């Protein structure tokens, strides 16, 4: 079950990159690296929290 959750977490950045386009996605990750990490972490924690509930 945990492995399934981790797998779904790994897919999220791929979806983001497809939606934004590869170049736009990687530019944003470079420019806002730390901010993006924080946003992704917050999103993951929220998703996991609601999955646990």
mmCIF entry with sequence, helices, sheets and N, C-alpha, C, O atoms, coordinates in Angstrom:
data_MODEL
# 
_entry.id   MODEL 
# 
_entity.id                         1 
_entity.type                       polymer 
_entity.pdbx_number_of_molecules   1 
# 
_entity_poly.entity_id                      1 
_entity_poly.type                           'polypeptide(L)' 
_entity_poly.nstd_linkage                   no 
_entity_poly.nstd_monomer                   no 
_entity_poly.pdbx_seq_one_letter_code       
;(UNK)(UNK)(UNK)(UNK)(UNK)(UNK)(UNK)(UNK)(UNK)(UNK)(UNK)(UNK)(UNK)(UNK)(UNK)(UNK)
(UNK)(UNK)(UNK)(UNK)(UNK)(UNK)(UNK)(UNK)(UNK)(UNK)(UNK)(UNK)(UNK)(UNK)(UNK)(UNK)
(UNK)(UNK)(UNK)(UNK)(UNK)(UNK)(UNK)(UNK)(UNK)(UNK)(UNK)(UNK)(UNK)(UNK)(UNK)(UNK)
(UNK)(UNK)(UNK)(UNK)(UNK)
;
_entity_poly.pdbx_seq_one_letter_code_can   XXXXXXXXXXXXXXXXXXXXXXXXXXXXXXXXXXXXXXXXXXXXXXXXXXXXX 
_entity_poly.pdbx_strand_id                 A 
# 
loop_
_entity_poly_seq.entity_id 
_entity_poly_seq.num 
_entity_poly_seq.mon_id 
_entity_poly_seq.hetero 
1 1  UNK n 
1 2  UNK n 
1 3  UNK n 
1 4  UNK n 
1 5  UNK n 
1 6  UNK n 
1 7  UNK n 
1 8  UNK n 
1 9  UNK n 
1 10 UNK n 
1 11 UNK n 
1 12 UNK n 
1 13 UNK n 
1 14 UNK n 
1 15 UNK n 
1 16 UNK n 
1 17 UNK n 
1 18 UNK n 
1 19 UNK n 
1 20 UNK n 
1 21 UNK n 
1 22 UNK n 
1 23 UNK n 
1 24 UNK n 
1 25 UNK n 
1 26 UNK n 
1 27 UNK n 
1 28 UNK n 
1 29 UNK n 
1 30 UNK n 
1 31 UNK n 
1 32 UNK n 
1 33 UNK n 
1 34 UNK n 
1 35 UNK n 
1 36 UNK n 
1 37 UNK n 
1 38 UNK n 
1 39 UNK n 
1 40 UNK n 
1 41 UNK n 
1 42 UNK n 
1 43 UNK n 
1 44 UNK n 
1 45 UNK n 
1 46 UNK n 
1 47 UNK n 
1 48 UNK n 
1 49 UNK n 
1 50 UNK n 
1 51 UNK n 
1 52 UNK n 
1 53 UNK n 
# 
_struct_asym.id          A 
_struct_asym.entity_id   1 
# 
loop_
_struct_conf.conf_type_id 
_struct_conf.id 
_struct_conf.pdbx_PDB_helix_id 
_struct_conf.beg_label_comp_id 
_struct_conf.beg_label_asym_id 
_struct_conf.beg_label_seq_id 
_struct_conf.pdbx_beg_PDB_ins_code 
_struct_conf.end_label_comp_id 
_struct_conf.end_label_asym_id 
_struct_conf.end_label_seq_id 
_struct_conf.pdbx_end_PDB_ins_code 
_struct_conf.beg_auth_comp_id 
_struct_conf.beg_auth_asym_id 
_struct_conf.beg_auth_seq_id 
_struct_conf.end_auth_comp_id 
_struct_conf.end_auth_asym_id 
_struct_conf.end_auth_seq_id 
_struct_conf.pdbx_PDB_helix_class 
_struct_conf.details 
_struct_conf.pdbx_PDB_helix_length 
HELX_P HELX_P1 AA1 UNK A 2  ? UNK A 20 ? UNK A 2  UNK A 20 1 ? 19 
HELX_P HELX_P2 AA2 UNK A 22 ? UNK A 31 ? UNK A 22 UNK A 31 1 ? 10 
HELX_P HELX_P3 AA3 UNK A 33 ? UNK A 52 ? UNK A 33 UNK A 52 1 ? 20 
# 
_struct_conf_type.id          HELX_P 
_struct_conf_type.criteria    ? 
_struct_conf_type.reference   ? 
# 
loop_
_atom_site.group_PDB 
_atom_site.id 
_atom_site.type_symbol 
_atom_site.label_atom_id 
_atom_site.label_alt_id 
_atom_site.label_comp_id 
_atom_site.label_asym_id 
_atom_site.label_entity_id 
_atom_site.label_seq_id 
_atom_site.pdbx_PDB_ins_code 
_atom_site.Cartn_x 
_atom_site.Cartn_y 
_atom_site.Cartn_z 
_atom_site.occupancy 
_atom_site.B_iso_or_equiv 
_atom_site.pdbx_formal_charge 
_atom_site.auth_seq_id 
_atom_site.auth_comp_id 
_atom_site.auth_asym_id 
_atom_site.auth_atom_id 
_atom_site.pdbx_PDB_model_num 
ATOM 1   N N  . UNK A 1 1  ? 0.838  -1.206 0.000   1.00 0.00 ? 1  UNK A N  1 
ATOM 2   C CA . UNK A 1 1  ? 0.000  0.000  0.000   1.00 0.00 ? 1  UNK A CA 1 
ATOM 3   C C  . UNK A 1 1  ? 0.870  1.251  0.000   1.00 0.00 ? 1  UNK A C  1 
ATOM 4   O O  . UNK A 1 1  ? 0.640  2.183  -0.771  1.00 0.00 ? 1  UNK A O  1 
ATOM 5   N N  . UNK A 1 2  ? 1.876  1.259  0.879   1.00 0.00 ? 2  UNK A N  1 
ATOM 6   C CA . UNK A 1 2  ? 2.797  2.397  0.950   1.00 0.00 ? 2  UNK A CA 1 
ATOM 7   C C  . UNK A 1 2  ? 3.540  2.556  -0.369  1.00 0.00 ? 2  UNK A C  1 
ATOM 8   O O  . UNK A 1 2  ? 3.751  3.671  -0.847  1.00 0.00 ? 2  UNK A O  1 
ATOM 9   N N  . UNK A 1 3  ? 3.938  1.415  -0.957  1.00 0.00 ? 3  UNK A N  1 
ATOM 10  C CA . UNK A 1 3  ? 4.651  1.451  -2.238  1.00 0.00 ? 3  UNK A CA 1 
ATOM 11  C C  . UNK A 1 3  ? 3.779  2.076  -3.322  1.00 0.00 ? 3  UNK A C  1 
ATOM 12  O O  . UNK A 1 3  ? 4.269  2.831  -4.162  1.00 0.00 ? 3  UNK A O  1 
ATOM 13  N N  . UNK A 1 4  ? 2.490  1.762  -3.301  1.00 0.00 ? 4  UNK A N  1 
ATOM 14  C CA . UNK A 1 4  ? 1.550  2.339  -4.264  1.00 0.00 ? 4  UNK A CA 1 
ATOM 15  C C  . UNK A 1 4  ? 1.470  3.849  -4.092  1.00 0.00 ? 4  UNK A C  1 
ATOM 16  O O  . UNK A 1 4  ? 1.451  4.585  -5.079  1.00 0.00 ? 4  UNK A O  1 
ATOM 17  N N  . UNK A 1 5  ? 1.424  4.318  -2.841  1.00 0.00 ? 5  UNK A N  1 
ATOM 18  C CA . UNK A 1 5  ? 1.383  5.758  -2.567  1.00 0.00 ? 5  UNK A CA 1 
ATOM 19  C C  . UNK A 1 5  ? 2.654  6.437  -3.059  1.00 0.00 ? 5  UNK A C  1 
ATOM 20  O O  . UNK A 1 5  ? 2.591  7.502  -3.674  1.00 0.00 ? 5  UNK A O  1 
ATOM 21  N N  . UNK A 1 6  ? 3.811  5.827  -2.792  1.00 0.00 ? 6  UNK A N  1 
ATOM 22  C CA . UNK A 1 6  ? 5.083  6.397  -3.241  1.00 0.00 ? 6  UNK A CA 1 
ATOM 23  C C  . UNK A 1 6  ? 5.142  6.439  -4.761  1.00 0.00 ? 6  UNK A C  1 
ATOM 24  O O  . UNK A 1 6  ? 5.675  7.386  -5.340  1.00 0.00 ? 6  UNK A O  1 
ATOM 25  N N  . UNK A 1 7  ? 4.600  5.420  -5.403  1.00 0.00 ? 7  UNK A N  1 
ATOM 26  C CA . UNK A 1 7  ? 4.564  5.389  -6.865  1.00 0.00 ? 7  UNK A CA 1 
ATOM 27  C C  . UNK A 1 7  ? 3.707  6.510  -7.431  1.00 0.00 ? 7  UNK A C  1 
ATOM 28  O O  . UNK A 1 7  ? 4.081  7.152  -8.412  1.00 0.00 ? 7  UNK A O  1 
ATOM 29  N N  . UNK A 1 8  ? 2.551  6.742  -6.807  1.00 0.00 ? 8  UNK A N  1 
ATOM 30  C CA . UNK A 1 8  ? 1.672  7.816  -7.281  1.00 0.00 ? 8  UNK A CA 1 
ATOM 31  C C  . UNK A 1 8  ? 2.313  9.175  -7.041  1.00 0.00 ? 8  UNK A C  1 
ATOM 32  O O  . UNK A 1 8  ? 2.114  10.101 -7.828  1.00 0.00 ? 8  UNK A O  1 
ATOM 33  N N  . UNK A 1 9  ? 3.086  9.303  -5.955  1.00 0.00 ? 9  UNK A N  1 
ATOM 34  C CA . UNK A 1 9  ? 3.810  10.548 -5.685  1.00 0.00 ? 9  UNK A CA 1 
ATOM 35  C C  . UNK A 1 9  ? 4.844  10.800 -6.777  1.00 0.00 ? 9  UNK A C  1 
ATOM 36  O O  . UNK A 1 9  ? 5.010  11.935 -7.225  1.00 0.00 ? 9  UNK A O  1 
ATOM 37  N N  . UNK A 1 10 ? 5.538  9.752  -7.206  1.00 0.00 ? 10 UNK A N  1 
ATOM 38  C CA . UNK A 1 10 ? 6.584  9.894  -8.219  1.00 0.00 ? 10 UNK A CA 1 
ATOM 39  C C  . UNK A 1 10 ? 5.999  10.337 -9.561  1.00 0.00 ? 10 UNK A C  1 
ATOM 40  O O  . UNK A 1 10 ? 6.693  10.965 -10.361 1.00 0.00 ? 10 UNK A O  1 
ATOM 41  N N  . UNK A 1 11 ? 4.732  10.014 -9.811  1.00 0.00 ? 11 UNK A N  1 
ATOM 42  C CA . UNK A 1 11 ? 4.099  10.345 -11.090 1.00 0.00 ? 11 UNK A CA 1 
ATOM 43  C C  . UNK A 1 11 ? 3.733  11.826 -11.180 1.00 0.00 ? 11 UNK A C  1 
ATOM 44  O O  . UNK A 1 11 ? 3.688  12.386 -12.275 1.00 0.00 ? 11 UNK A O  1 
ATOM 45  N N  . UNK A 1 12 ? 3.471  12.467 -10.028 1.00 0.00 ? 12 UNK A N  1 
ATOM 46  C CA . UNK A 1 12 ? 2.991  13.860 -10.023 1.00 0.00 ? 12 UNK A CA 1 
ATOM 47  C C  . UNK A 1 12 ? 3.910  14.821 -10.781 1.00 0.00 ? 12 UNK A C  1 
ATOM 48  O O  . UNK A 1 12 ? 3.416  15.570 -11.624 1.00 0.00 ? 12 UNK A O  1 
ATOM 49  N N  . UNK A 1 13 ? 5.240  14.835 -10.521 1.00 0.00 ? 13 UNK A N  1 
ATOM 50  C CA . UNK A 1 13 ? 6.101  15.746 -11.289 1.00 0.00 ? 13 UNK A CA 1 
ATOM 51  C C  . UNK A 1 13 ? 6.081  15.459 -12.787 1.00 0.00 ? 13 UNK A C  1 
ATOM 52  O O  . UNK A 1 13 ? 6.233  16.376 -13.594 1.00 0.00 ? 13 UNK A O  1 
ATOM 53  N N  . UNK A 1 14 ? 5.895  14.194 -13.167 1.00 0.00 ? 14 UNK A N  1 
ATOM 54  C CA . UNK A 1 14 ? 5.811  13.839 -14.588 1.00 0.00 ? 14 UNK A CA 1 
ATOM 55  C C  . UNK A 1 14 ? 4.578  14.492 -15.207 1.00 0.00 ? 14 UNK A C  1 
ATOM 56  O O  . UNK A 1 14 ? 4.646  15.035 -16.310 1.00 0.00 ? 14 UNK A O  1 
ATOM 57  N N  . UNK A 1 15 ? 3.450  14.438 -14.497 1.00 0.00 ? 15 UNK A N  1 
ATOM 58  C CA . UNK A 1 15 ? 2.217  15.081 -14.979 1.00 0.00 ? 15 UNK A CA 1 
ATOM 59  C C  . UNK A 1 15 ? 2.434  16.578 -15.119 1.00 0.00 ? 15 UNK A C  1 
ATOM 60  O O  . UNK A 1 15 ? 2.044  17.178 -16.121 1.00 0.00 ? 15 UNK A O  1 
ATOM 61  N N  . UNK A 1 16 ? 3.066  17.187 -14.101 1.00 0.00 ? 16 UNK A N  1 
ATOM 62  C CA . UNK A 1 16 ? 3.373  18.618 -14.163 1.00 0.00 ? 16 UNK A CA 1 
ATOM 63  C C  . UNK A 1 16 ? 4.212  18.931 -15.395 1.00 0.00 ? 16 UNK A C  1 
ATOM 64  O O  . UNK A 1 16 ? 3.935  19.895 -16.108 1.00 0.00 ? 16 UNK A O  1 
ATOM 65  N N  . UNK A 1 17 ? 5.238  18.118 -15.648 1.00 0.00 ? 17 UNK A N  1 
ATOM 66  C CA . UNK A 1 17 ? 6.136  18.395 -16.775 1.00 0.00 ? 17 UNK A CA 1 
ATOM 67  C C  . UNK A 1 17 ? 5.398  18.264 -18.105 1.00 0.00 ? 17 UNK A C  1 
ATOM 68  O O  . UNK A 1 17 ? 5.667  19.023 -19.036 1.00 0.00 ? 17 UNK A O  1 
ATOM 69  N N  . UNK A 1 18 ? 4.481  17.321 -18.206 1.00 0.00 ? 18 UNK A N  1 
ATOM 70  C CA . UNK A 1 18 ? 3.702  17.147 -19.440 1.00 0.00 ? 18 UNK A CA 1 
ATOM 71  C C  . UNK A 1 18 ? 2.754  18.325 -19.635 1.00 0.00 ? 18 UNK A C  1 
ATOM 72  O O  . UNK A 1 18 ? 2.628  18.848 -20.743 1.00 0.00 ? 18 UNK A O  1 
ATOM 73  N N  . UNK A 1 19 ? 2.086  18.744 -18.556 1.00 0.00 ? 19 UNK A N  1 
ATOM 74  C CA . UNK A 1 19 ? 1.119  19.848 -18.645 1.00 0.00 ? 19 UNK A CA 1 
ATOM 75  C C  . UNK A 1 19 ? 1.814  21.162 -18.989 1.00 0.00 ? 19 UNK A C  1 
ATOM 76  O O  . UNK A 1 19 ? 1.358  21.900 -19.862 1.00 0.00 ? 19 UNK A O  1 
ATOM 77  N N  . UNK A 1 20 ? 2.917  21.453 -18.299 1.00 0.00 ? 20 UNK A N  1 
ATOM 78  C CA . UNK A 1 20 ? 3.623  22.715 -18.510 1.00 0.00 ? 20 UNK A CA 1 
ATOM 79  C C  . UNK A 1 20 ? 4.500  22.691 -19.756 1.00 0.00 ? 20 UNK A C  1 
ATOM 80  O O  . UNK A 1 20 ? 4.900  23.740 -20.260 1.00 0.00 ? 20 UNK A O  1 
ATOM 81  N N  . UNK A 1 21 ? 4.798  21.486 -20.251 1.00 0.00 ? 21 UNK A N  1 
ATOM 82  C CA . UNK A 1 21 ? 5.777  21.357 -21.326 1.00 0.00 ? 21 UNK A CA 1 
ATOM 83  C C  . UNK A 1 21 ? 7.147  21.165 -20.695 1.00 0.00 ? 21 UNK A C  1 
ATOM 84  O O  . UNK A 1 21 ? 7.460  21.796 -19.686 1.00 0.00 ? 21 UNK A O  1 
ATOM 85  N N  . UNK A 1 22 ? 7.961  20.302 -21.277 1.00 0.00 ? 22 UNK A N  1 
ATOM 86  C CA . UNK A 1 22 ? 9.258  19.951 -20.690 1.00 0.00 ? 22 UNK A CA 1 
ATOM 87  C C  . UNK A 1 22 ? 10.112 21.177 -20.381 1.00 0.00 ? 22 UNK A C  1 
ATOM 88  O O  . UNK A 1 22 ? 10.613 21.319 -19.265 1.00 0.00 ? 22 UNK A O  1 
ATOM 89  N N  . UNK A 1 23 ? 10.281 22.065 -21.364 1.00 0.00 ? 23 UNK A N  1 
ATOM 90  C CA . UNK A 1 23 ? 11.178 23.215 -21.193 1.00 0.00 ? 23 UNK A CA 1 
ATOM 91  C C  . UNK A 1 23 ? 10.682 24.141 -20.091 1.00 0.00 ? 23 UNK A C  1 
ATOM 92  O O  . UNK A 1 23 ? 11.448 24.549 -19.219 1.00 0.00 ? 23 UNK A O  1 
ATOM 93  N N  . UNK A 1 24 ? 9.400  24.467 -20.138 1.00 0.00 ? 24 UNK A N  1 
ATOM 94  C CA . UNK A 1 24 ? 8.828  25.371 -19.135 1.00 0.00 ? 24 UNK A CA 1 
ATOM 95  C C  . UNK A 1 24 ? 8.969  24.769 -17.741 1.00 0.00 ? 24 UNK A C  1 
ATOM 96  O O  . UNK A 1 24 ? 9.283  25.472 -16.780 1.00 0.00 ? 24 UNK A O  1 
ATOM 97  N N  . UNK A 1 25 ? 8.733  23.462 -17.640 1.00 0.00 ? 25 UNK A N  1 
ATOM 98  C CA . UNK A 1 25 ? 8.814  22.795 -16.342 1.00 0.00 ? 25 UNK A CA 1 
ATOM 99  C C  . UNK A 1 25 ? 10.225 22.880 -15.778 1.00 0.00 ? 25 UNK A C  1 
ATOM 100 O O  . UNK A 1 25 ? 10.407 23.256 -14.620 1.00 0.00 ? 25 UNK A O  1 
ATOM 101 N N  . UNK A 1 26 ? 11.225 22.535 -16.587 1.00 0.00 ? 26 UNK A N  1 
ATOM 102 C CA . UNK A 1 26 ? 12.600 22.526 -16.083 1.00 0.00 ? 26 UNK A CA 1 
ATOM 103 C C  . UNK A 1 26 ? 13.119 23.937 -15.830 1.00 0.00 ? 26 UNK A C  1 
ATOM 104 O O  . UNK A 1 26 ? 13.914 24.145 -14.914 1.00 0.00 ? 26 UNK A O  1 
ATOM 105 N N  . UNK A 1 27 ? 12.678 24.914 -16.634 1.00 0.00 ? 27 UNK A N  1 
ATOM 106 C CA . UNK A 1 27 ? 13.044 26.310 -16.355 1.00 0.00 ? 27 UNK A CA 1 
ATOM 107 C C  . UNK A 1 27 ? 12.509 26.734 -14.997 1.00 0.00 ? 27 UNK A C  1 
ATOM 108 O O  . UNK A 1 27 ? 13.228 27.342 -14.204 1.00 0.00 ? 27 UNK A O  1 
ATOM 109 N N  . UNK A 1 28 ? 11.258 26.416 -14.730 1.00 0.00 ? 28 UNK A N  1 
ATOM 110 C CA . UNK A 1 28 ? 10.661 26.788 -13.448 1.00 0.00 ? 28 UNK A CA 1 
ATOM 111 C C  . UNK A 1 28 ? 11.373 26.099 -12.295 1.00 0.00 ? 28 UNK A C  1 
ATOM 112 O O  . UNK A 1 28 ? 11.585 26.700 -11.242 1.00 0.00 ? 28 UNK A O  1 
ATOM 113 N N  . UNK A 1 29 ? 11.744 24.835 -12.493 1.00 0.00 ? 29 UNK A N  1 
ATOM 114 C CA . UNK A 1 29 ? 12.439 24.108 -11.432 1.00 0.00 ? 29 UNK A CA 1 
ATOM 115 C C  . UNK A 1 29 ? 13.802 24.733 -11.162 1.00 0.00 ? 29 UNK A C  1 
ATOM 116 O O  . UNK A 1 29 ? 14.241 24.785 -10.013 1.00 0.00 ? 29 UNK A O  1 
ATOM 117 N N  . UNK A 1 30 ? 14.472 25.206 -12.207 1.00 0.00 ? 30 UNK A N  1 
ATOM 118 C CA . UNK A 1 30 ? 15.774 25.852 -12.009 1.00 0.00 ? 30 UNK A CA 1 
ATOM 119 C C  . UNK A 1 30 ? 15.606 27.196 -11.321 1.00 0.00 ? 30 UNK A C  1 
ATOM 120 O O  . UNK A 1 30 ? 16.288 27.488 -10.339 1.00 0.00 ? 30 UNK A O  1 
ATOM 121 N N  . UNK A 1 31 ? 14.688 28.018 -11.845 1.00 0.00 ? 31 UNK A N  1 
ATOM 122 C CA . UNK A 1 31 ? 14.517 29.378 -11.333 1.00 0.00 ? 31 UNK A CA 1 
ATOM 123 C C  . UNK A 1 31 ? 13.964 29.366 -9.913  1.00 0.00 ? 31 UNK A C  1 
ATOM 124 O O  . UNK A 1 31 ? 14.439 30.103 -9.049  1.00 0.00 ? 31 UNK A O  1 
ATOM 125 N N  . UNK A 1 32 ? 12.966 28.534 -9.677  1.00 0.00 ? 32 UNK A N  1 
ATOM 126 C CA . UNK A 1 32 ? 12.303 28.511 -8.370  1.00 0.00 ? 32 UNK A CA 1 
ATOM 127 C C  . UNK A 1 32 ? 12.540 27.172 -7.682  1.00 0.00 ? 32 UNK A C  1 
ATOM 128 O O  . UNK A 1 32 ? 11.616 26.595 -7.110  1.00 0.00 ? 32 UNK A O  1 
ATOM 129 N N  . UNK A 1 33 ? 13.764 26.682 -7.735  1.00 0.00 ? 33 UNK A N  1 
ATOM 130 C CA . UNK A 1 33 ? 14.066 25.347 -7.212  1.00 0.00 ? 33 UNK A CA 1 
ATOM 131 C C  . UNK A 1 33 ? 13.579 25.118 -5.801  1.00 0.00 ? 33 UNK A C  1 
ATOM 132 O O  . UNK A 1 33 ? 12.853 24.161 -5.533  1.00 0.00 ? 33 UNK A O  1 
ATOM 133 N N  . UNK A 1 34 ? 13.981 26.001 -4.893  1.00 0.00 ? 34 UNK A N  1 
ATOM 134 C CA . UNK A 1 34 ? 13.617 25.815 -3.491  1.00 0.00 ? 34 UNK A CA 1 
ATOM 135 C C  . UNK A 1 34 ? 12.117 25.972 -3.277  1.00 0.00 ? 34 UNK A C  1 
ATOM 136 O O  . UNK A 1 34 ? 11.499 25.185 -2.561  1.00 0.00 ? 34 UNK A O  1 
ATOM 137 N N  . UNK A 1 35 ? 11.538 26.991 -3.900  1.00 0.00 ? 35 UNK A N  1 
ATOM 138 C CA . UNK A 1 35 ? 10.100 27.223 -3.764  1.00 0.00 ? 35 UNK A CA 1 
ATOM 139 C C  . UNK A 1 35 ? 9.315  26.028 -4.297  1.00 0.00 ? 35 UNK A C  1 
ATOM 140 O O  . UNK A 1 35 ? 8.345  25.585 -3.682  1.00 0.00 ? 35 UNK A O  1 
ATOM 141 N N  . UNK A 1 36 ? 9.744  25.516 -5.446  1.00 0.00 ? 36 UNK A N  1 
ATOM 142 C CA . UNK A 1 36 ? 9.057  24.371 -6.040  1.00 0.00 ? 36 UNK A CA 1 
ATOM 143 C C  . UNK A 1 36 ? 9.133  23.159 -5.127  1.00 0.00 ? 36 UNK A C  1 
ATOM 144 O O  . UNK A 1 36 ? 8.149  22.440 -4.950  1.00 0.00 ? 36 UNK A O  1 
ATOM 145 N N  . UNK A 1 37 ? 10.324 22.933 -4.539  1.00 0.00 ? 37 UNK A N  1 
ATOM 146 C CA . UNK A 1 37 ? 10.466 21.807 -3.609  1.00 0.00 ? 37 UNK A CA 1 
ATOM 147 C C  . UNK A 1 37 ? 9.492  21.944 -2.452  1.00 0.00 ? 37 UNK A C  1 
ATOM 148 O O  . UNK A 1 37 ? 8.832  20.978 -2.069  1.00 0.00 ? 37 UNK A O  1 
ATOM 149 N N  . UNK A 1 38 ? 9.401  23.149 -1.897  1.00 0.00 ? 38 UNK A N  1 
ATOM 150 C CA . UNK A 1 38 ? 8.498  23.368 -0.773  1.00 0.00 ? 38 UNK A CA 1 
ATOM 151 C C  . UNK A 1 38 ? 7.041  23.139 -1.186  1.00 0.00 ? 38 UNK A C  1 
ATOM 152 O O  . UNK A 1 38 ? 6.267  22.526 -0.450  1.00 0.00 ? 38 UNK A O  1 
ATOM 153 N N  . UNK A 1 39 ? 6.678  23.639 -2.369  1.00 0.00 ? 39 UNK A N  1 
ATOM 154 C CA . UNK A 1 39 ? 5.303  23.463 -2.845  1.00 0.00 ? 39 UNK A CA 1 
ATOM 155 C C  . UNK A 1 39 ? 4.995  21.987 -3.078  1.00 0.00 ? 39 UNK A C  1 
ATOM 156 O O  . UNK A 1 39 ? 3.931  21.503 -2.692  1.00 0.00 ? 39 UNK A O  1 
ATOM 157 N N  . UNK A 1 40 ? 5.927  21.271 -3.709  1.00 0.00 ? 40 UNK A N  1 
ATOM 158 C CA . UNK A 1 40 ? 5.722  19.844 -3.947  1.00 0.00 ? 40 UNK A CA 1 
ATOM 159 C C  . UNK A 1 40 ? 5.607  19.088 -2.627  1.00 0.00 ? 40 UNK A C  1 
ATOM 160 O O  . UNK A 1 40 ? 4.722  18.249 -2.460  1.00 0.00 ? 40 UNK A O  1 
ATOM 161 N N  . UNK A 1 41 ? 6.518  19.393 -1.679  1.00 0.00 ? 41 UNK A N  1 
ATOM 162 C CA . UNK A 1 41 ? 6.478  18.711 -0.387  1.00 0.00 ? 41 UNK A CA 1 
ATOM 163 C C  . UNK A 1 41 ? 5.157  18.970 0.322   1.00 0.00 ? 41 UNK A C  1 
ATOM 164 O O  . UNK A 1 41 ? 4.553  18.052 0.876   1.00 0.00 ? 41 UNK A O  1 
ATOM 165 N N  . UNK A 1 42 ? 4.712  20.218 0.304   1.00 0.00 ? 42 UNK A N  1 
ATOM 166 C CA . UNK A 1 42 ? 3.437  20.558 0.941   1.00 0.00 ? 42 UNK A CA 1 
ATOM 167 C C  . UNK A 1 42 ? 2.298  19.783 0.286   1.00 0.00 ? 42 UNK A C  1 
ATOM 168 O O  . UNK A 1 42 ? 1.422  19.245 0.963   1.00 0.00 ? 42 UNK A O  1 
ATOM 169 N N  . UNK A 1 43 ? 2.329  19.738 -1.047  1.00 0.00 ? 43 UNK A N  1 
ATOM 170 C CA . UNK A 1 43 ? 1.302  19.019 -1.795  1.00 0.00 ? 43 UNK A CA 1 
ATOM 171 C C  . UNK A 1 43 ? 1.318  17.530 -1.451  1.00 0.00 ? 43 UNK A C  1 
ATOM 172 O O  . UNK A 1 43 ? 0.267  16.936 -1.208  1.00 0.00 ? 43 UNK A O  1 
ATOM 173 N N  . UNK A 1 44 ? 2.523  16.921 -1.431  1.00 0.00 ? 44 UNK A N  1 
ATOM 174 C CA . UNK A 1 44 ? 2.646  15.497 -1.120  1.00 0.00 ? 44 UNK A CA 1 
ATOM 175 C C  . UNK A 1 44 ? 2.134  15.192 0.271   1.00 0.00 ? 44 UNK A C  1 
ATOM 176 O O  . UNK A 1 44 ? 1.389  14.233 0.473   1.00 0.00 ? 44 UNK A O  1 
ATOM 177 N N  . UNK A 1 45 ? 2.543  16.024 1.245   1.00 0.00 ? 45 UNK A N  1 
ATOM 178 C CA . UNK A 1 45 ? 2.131  15.795 2.631   1.00 0.00 ? 45 UNK A CA 1 
ATOM 179 C C  . UNK A 1 45 ? 0.612  15.891 2.741   1.00 0.00 ? 45 UNK A C  1 
ATOM 180 O O  . UNK A 1 45 ? -0.018 15.085 3.426   1.00 0.00 ? 45 UNK A O  1 
ATOM 181 N N  . UNK A 1 46 ? 0.031  16.871 2.070   1.00 0.00 ? 46 UNK A N  1 
ATOM 182 C CA . UNK A 1 46 ? -1.429 17.032 2.086   1.00 0.00 ? 46 UNK A CA 1 
ATOM 183 C C  . UNK A 1 46 ? -2.111 15.814 1.480   1.00 0.00 ? 46 UNK A C  1 
ATOM 184 O O  . UNK A 1 46 ? -3.069 15.287 2.045   1.00 0.00 ? 46 UNK A O  1 
ATOM 185 N N  . UNK A 1 47 ? -1.615 15.368 0.324   1.00 0.00 ? 47 UNK A N  1 
ATOM 186 C CA . UNK A 1 47 ? -2.201 14.203 -0.347  1.00 0.00 ? 47 UNK A CA 1 
ATOM 187 C C  . UNK A 1 47 ? -2.082 12.963 0.535   1.00 0.00 ? 47 UNK A C  1 
ATOM 188 O O  . UNK A 1 47 ? -3.053 12.226 0.705   1.00 0.00 ? 47 UNK A O  1 
ATOM 189 N N  . UNK A 1 48 ? -0.894 12.730 1.097   1.00 0.00 ? 48 UNK A N  1 
ATOM 190 C CA . UNK A 1 48 ? -0.699 11.568 1.966   1.00 0.00 ? 48 UNK A CA 1 
ATOM 191 C C  . UNK A 1 48 ? -1.592 11.649 3.193   1.00 0.00 ? 48 UNK A C  1 
ATOM 192 O O  . UNK A 1 48 ? -2.177 10.649 3.608   1.00 0.00 ? 48 UNK A O  1 
ATOM 193 N N  . UNK A 1 49 ? -1.699 12.845 3.774   1.00 0.00 ? 49 UNK A N  1 
ATOM 194 C CA . UNK A 1 49 ? -2.539 13.034 4.957   1.00 0.00 ? 49 UNK A CA 1 
ATOM 195 C C  . UNK A 1 49 ? -3.978 12.627 4.657   1.00 0.00 ? 49 UNK A C  1 
ATOM 196 O O  . UNK A 1 49 ? -4.605 11.922 5.448   1.00 0.00 ? 49 UNK A O  1 
ATOM 197 N N  . UNK A 1 50 ? -4.505 13.072 3.510   1.00 0.00 ? 50 UNK A N  1 
ATOM 198 C CA . UNK A 1 50 ? -5.887 12.739 3.167   1.00 0.00 ? 50 UNK A CA 1 
ATOM 199 C C  . UNK A 1 50 ? -6.035 11.278 2.753   1.00 0.00 ? 50 UNK A C  1 
ATOM 200 O O  . UNK A 1 50 ? -7.105 10.696 2.931   1.00 0.00 ? 50 UNK A O  1 
ATOM 201 N N  . UNK A 1 51 ? -4.978 10.678 2.205   1.00 0.00 ? 51 UNK A N  1 
ATOM 202 C CA . UNK A 1 51 ? -5.024 9.247  1.892   1.00 0.00 ? 51 UNK A CA 1 
ATOM 203 C C  . UNK A 1 51 ? -5.086 8.421  3.162   1.00 0.00 ? 51 UNK A C  1 
ATOM 204 O O  . UNK A 1 51 ? -5.789 7.412  3.224   1.00 0.00 ? 51 UNK A O  1 
ATOM 205 N N  . UNK A 1 52 ? -4.339 8.857  4.185   1.00 0.00 ? 52 UNK A N  1 
ATOM 206 C CA . UNK A 1 52 ? -4.327 8.139  5.462   1.00 0.00 ? 52 UNK A CA 1 
ATOM 207 C C  . UNK A 1 52 ? -5.698 8.235  6.122   1.00 0.00 ? 52 UNK A C  1 
ATOM 208 O O  . UNK A 1 52 ? -6.185 7.259  6.692   1.00 0.00 ? 52 UNK A O  1 
ATOM 209 N N  . UNK A 1 53 ? -6.321 9.410  6.045   1.00 0.00 ? 53 UNK A N  1 
ATOM 210 C CA . UNK A 1 53 ? -7.684 9.556  6.565   1.00 0.00 ? 53 UNK A CA 1 
ATOM 211 C C  . UNK A 1 53 ? -8.636 8.735  5.697   1.00 0.00 ? 53 UNK A C  1 
ATOM 212 O O  . UNK A 1 53 ? -9.840 8.712  5.954   1.00 0.00 ? 53 UNK A O  1 
# 
